[in-house]
């Protein structure tokens, strides 16, 4: 059970565990050793025993249960009187069919609560930084052999450093250094300055083309995620040179700066690399759509689509399902 005060004491990841009922799973061990029943009144905290009315003590005639008989919340406040009466009724009318009914009702309640949480942007926004950090640490561990192999291949196939760091614009315009595997020849932009990558760009190495196509060059950004500069999923961070230009020429461009930039995003799954001003405006539509619809289910979908793009090199061919503000239109000034 949890009260409003309990919710305030929880770290965001603890909120996730409670919403998804994960925090209760270890109690199945208590069921196996006979201390809890599968269904029954929830066990009472020992220091609350003296506060309970005498008539409520009847609930202890039944073994406490892993699955409770009542809704944990009632408008975010405990309704102890209702809880007590439900427990007592269960003790007096306990039967197999009543247990089946309780299981059915609790399953429906849990499904609705989980579904509400997965689709709730506000709840997900509070928990996302902690999920990002967990996934980033896990990703570094899992992909460490691949990262080591790629680092050796870059060093062997071309001159220059293994990693490439570049200043990018993050949340609310804050600058940070993004980390990537180097995919271009060393000092390729020294003469031309910041320019968009082009098809068959001569600045990109042979290995770099493979790394870009599979998005493996982005994996070092897991470090940026751990440092809190990026998220796993979000609009891709852009260079200050281009951000300053786009803010002047494209209405609503600053909206994409209201959330943390991501390693991958909706635009990366549905659209190609930026090569023209038109590409930037098109991707902005996807970024704004993502910010409006951001939730756990959407992030999971984007991660699966990113995996598909990385493995097969195919963009998802689908038009925007939700219209975006007409401000981001073809009427914007062209480069």
Number of C-alpha atoms within 10 A of each C-alpha: 12 12 13 12 10 10 14 10 10 12 12 20 16 15 21 21 13 17 18 17 13 11 13 12 11 10 15 16 12 15 16 11 9 11 14 22 19 19 20 24 27 20 15 12 7 7 7 8 11 8 7 12 9 9 10 14 12 14 22 15 11 18 18 21 20 23 20 20 21 19 15 15 13 11 8 12 12 16 14 10 9 12 18 20 14 15 22 20 12 18 18 12 9 13 11 9 9 13 17 12 13 18 17 11 15 17 13 12 13 15 13 12 14 17 14 13 20 18 16 16 18 11 18 21 15 15 18 19 20 17 16 20 21 13 17 23 14 13 14 17 11 11 13 13 11 13 18 10 11 18 16 12 13 20 14 11 11 18 10 15 13 18 15 17 13 11 15 20 23 26 17 13 13 11 15 18 15 24 19 19 23 25 22 20 17 17 9 12 12 8 7 7 9 12 10 13 14 13 9 8 11 12 16 20 18 14 16 21 16 15 19 18 15 18 19 17 22 17 21 21 24 27 18 21 24 19 12 14 21 28 29 25 22 25 29 23 23 17 16 17 14 14 19 13 11 19 13 13 16 22 17 17 21 18 14 24 23 13 16 23 24 22 22 22 24 28 25 23 24 20 18 12 15 16 13 13 16 16 13 17 21 16 22 22 23 24 23 23 20 21 17 10 16 19 20 19 16 16 19 12 13 22 18 13 21 24 15 16 19 19 12 11 14 16 17 16 9 9 9 11 7 10 9 14 12 10 12 17 15 12 9 15 13 10 9
